[in-house]
Amino acid sequence: MKQLIRSLAITFCMAAFACCTVAAQTTSPAPKIAFINGYDFEDSKIGVTKLVNVLDKLEAEFKVKQNELTALQKKAEELEKEAKTLSGQAASRKYEEAEKMYNSLKQRAQSLQDEFQARRQKETSPIYTKMGTALVQWSKQNGYNVVVDVSKDQNGMFFIIDPAIVNITTANFIKYYNALP
């Protein structure tokens, strides 16, 4: 009789544990995940039209300044070549002049890079903000719970088995965004 009570007690405890375990589990559906590639947003062929237009405009604007730096670099290289054909103080003066040009070139290049980055940030921020809002709307309309931008993966955390899915999903969002007013 003791053995029967013990068996019933163990069975009751196991049944109670099983019930608690089942009750603790939620039955939420598996998340639907969209993988996108943010680099495609800026692609001149398939990207977000407004963003690509702004980036093309900036590139054209800064191309003139970049060409000036390239011309300055060529001039400094010519001075250096000329200095190699000279000797004594004449060579030293040419090397000093070339060194000054290189230093100026380095400073101007950094200044141009900083200016470009600031302008890029100023010009593209409003577009990226609107894209973020549109991405949330698009995700909800298409039933996605999670959106992962694989272009932000700096550590190789995402293993995409079928890259075509990323391209299709990204293209679908870009098409959606480009159709917005």
C-alpha positions as CSV (number, residue, x, y, z in Angstrom):
1,M,0.0,0.0,0.0
2,K,2.9,2.4,0.8
3,Q,4.3,1.6,-2.6
4,L,1.0,2.4,-4.3
5,I,0.8,5.7,-2.5
6,R,4.4,6.5,-3.3
7,S,3.8,5.6,-7.0
8,L,0.6,7.8,-7.1
9,A,2.5,10.6,-5.4
10,I,5.4,10.4,-7.9
11,T,2.9,10.2,-10.8
12,F,1.0,13.2,-9.4
13,C,4.2,15.3,-9.0
14,M,5.3,14.4,-12.6
15,A,1.8,15.3,-14.0
16,A,1.9,18.6,-12.1
17,F,5.4,19.4,-13.4
18,A,4.3,18.6,-16.9
19,C,1.3,20.9,-16.6
20,C,3.4,23.7,-15.2
21,T,5.9,23.3,-18.0
22,V,3.2,23.4,-20.7
23,A,1.5,26.4,-19.1
24,A,4.8,28.3,-18.9
25,Q,5.3,27.9,-22.7
26,T,3.8,30.6,-24.8
27,T,2.4,29.7,-28.2
28,S,3.5,32.8,-30.1
29,P,4.2,32.4,-33.8
30,A,7.8,32.2,-35.0
31,P,9.1,35.7,-36.0
32,K,9.1,36.6,-39.7
33,I,12.5,38.1,-40.4
34,A,13.4,40.3,-43.4
35,F,17.0,40.5,-44.3
36,I,18.0,43.6,-46.3
37,N,21.3,45.0,-47.6
38,G,21.6,48.7,-46.8
39,Y,24.5,49.1,-49.3
40,D,21.9,48.7,-52.1
41,F,20.1,51.8,-51.0
42,E,23.0,53.9,-52.4
43,D,23.6,51.8,-55.5
44,S,23.2,54.0,-58.6
45,K,21.4,51.3,-60.6
46,I,19.0,49.8,-58.0
47,G,19.1,52.2,-55.1
48,V,16.7,54.7,-53.5
49,T,16.3,57.4,-56.2
50,K,16.2,60.4,-53.8
51,L,19.3,59.1,-52.0
52,V,21.2,58.3,-55.2
53,N,20.4,61.7,-56.6
54,V,21.7,63.5,-53.5
55,L,24.9,61.5,-53.5
56,D,25.5,62.1,-57.2
57,K,25.0,65.8,-56.7
58,L,27.5,65.8,-53.8
59,E,30.0,63.8,-55.7
60,A,29.8,66.2,-58.7
61,E,30.2,69.2,-56.3
62,F,33.3,67.7,-54.6
63,K,34.8,66.4,-57.8
64,V,36.2,69.9,-58.7
65,K,37.9,70.1,-55.3
66,Q,39.2,66.6,-55.7
67,N,40.7,67.4,-59.1
68,E,42.4,70.4,-57.6
69,L,44.1,68.1,-55.0
70,T,45.1,65.7,-57.7
71,A,46.7,68.5,-59.7
72,L,48.6,69.7,-56.5
73,Q,49.8,66.1,-55.9
74,K,51.1,65.9,-59.5
75,K,52.9,69.2,-59.1
76,A,54.5,68.0,-55.9
77,E,55.6,64.7,-57.6
78,E,57.1,66.8,-60.4
79,L,59.1,68.9,-57.9
80,E,60.4,65.7,-56.3
81,K,61.5,64.3,-59.7
82,E,63.1,67.6,-60.5
83,A,64.9,67.6,-57.2
84,K,66.4,64.2,-58.0
85,T,68.1,65.6,-61.0
86,L,69.7,68.5,-59.0
87,S,72.3,68.5,-56.4
88,G,73.3,70.6,-53.4
89,Q,71.2,73.5,-52.2
90,A,69.0,73.5,-55.4
91,A,68.0,70.0,-54.7
92,S,67.3,70.8,-51.0
93,R,65.1,73.7,-52.0
94,K,63.1,71.6,-54.4
95,Y,62.7,68.8,-51.8
96,E,61.6,71.4,-49.2
97,E,59.1,72.9,-51.6
98,A,57.7,69.4,-52.4
99,E,57.5,68.6,-48.7
100,K,55.5,71.8,-48.1
101,M,53.2,70.9,-50.9
102,Y,52.7,67.3,-49.6
103,N,51.9,68.7,-46.1
104,S,49.5,71.2,-47.6
105,L,48.0,68.5,-49.7
106,K,47.5,66.2,-46.7
107,Q,45.8,69.0,-44.7
108,R,43.6,70.0,-47.6
109,A,42.6,66.4,-48.3
110,Q,41.6,65.9,-44.6
111,S,39.7,69.2,-44.7
112,L,37.9,68.1,-47.9
113,Q,37.1,64.7,-46.4
114,D,35.7,66.3,-43.2
115,E,33.7,68.8,-45.3
116,F,32.3,66.0,-47.5
117,Q,31.3,63.9,-44.6
118,A,29.5,66.8,-42.9
119,R,27.6,67.7,-46.1
120,R,26.8,64.0,-46.7
121,Q,25.4,63.7,-43.2
122,K,23.4,66.9,-43.6
123,E,22.0,66.0,-47.0
124,T,21.2,62.3,-46.4
125,S,20.0,62.3,-42.8
126,P,16.4,63.5,-43.7
127,I,16.2,60.8,-46.4
128,Y,17.4,58.0,-44.0
129,T,15.0,59.2,-41.4
130,K,12.1,58.9,-43.9
131,M,13.4,55.6,-45.0
132,G,13.4,54.3,-41.4
133,T,9.8,55.3,-41.0
134,A,8.9,53.7,-44.4
135,L,10.8,50.5,-43.5
136,V,8.7,50.1,-40.3
137,Q,5.5,50.6,-42.4
138,W,6.6,48.3,-45.1
139,S,7.6,45.7,-42.5
140,K,4.2,45.8,-40.9
141,Q,2.4,45.6,-44.2
142,N,4.4,42.5,-45.2
143,G,4.2,40.8,-41.8
144,Y,7.8,41.1,-40.8
145,N,8.5,41.2,-37.0
146,V,12.3,41.7,-37.4
147,V,14.4,43.5,-40.0
148,V,18.1,42.8,-40.2
149,D,20.4,45.0,-42.2
150,V,23.2,42.6,-43.2
151,S,25.4,45.5,-44.3
152,K,25.8,46.5,-40.7
153,D,27.2,43.1,-39.8
154,Q,30.9,44.0,-39.0
155,N,31.6,40.7,-37.2
156,G,30.3,38.1,-39.5
157,M,27.4,37.2,-37.3
158,F,24.9,36.6,-40.1
159,F,25.2,33.6,-42.3
160,I,22.9,34.1,-45.2
161,I,22.2,30.8,-46.9
162,D,20.4,32.2,-49.9
163,P,21.7,35.7,-50.7
164,A,19.0,36.1,-53.4
165,I,16.4,36.4,-50.6
166,V,18.3,39.4,-49.3
167,N,18.4,41.0,-52.8
168,I,14.7,40.3,-53.4
169,T,13.7,41.7,-50.0
170,T,15.9,44.8,-50.4
171,A,14.6,45.4,-53.9
172,N,11.0,45.1,-52.7
173,F,11.6,47.7,-50.1
174,I,13.4,50.1,-52.5
175,K,10.5,49.7,-54.9
176,Y,8.1,50.5,-52.2
177,Y,10.1,53.5,-51.0
178,N,10.7,54.9,-54.5
179,A,6.9,54.8,-55.1
180,L,6.2,57.0,-52.0
181,P,5.5,60.7,-52.6
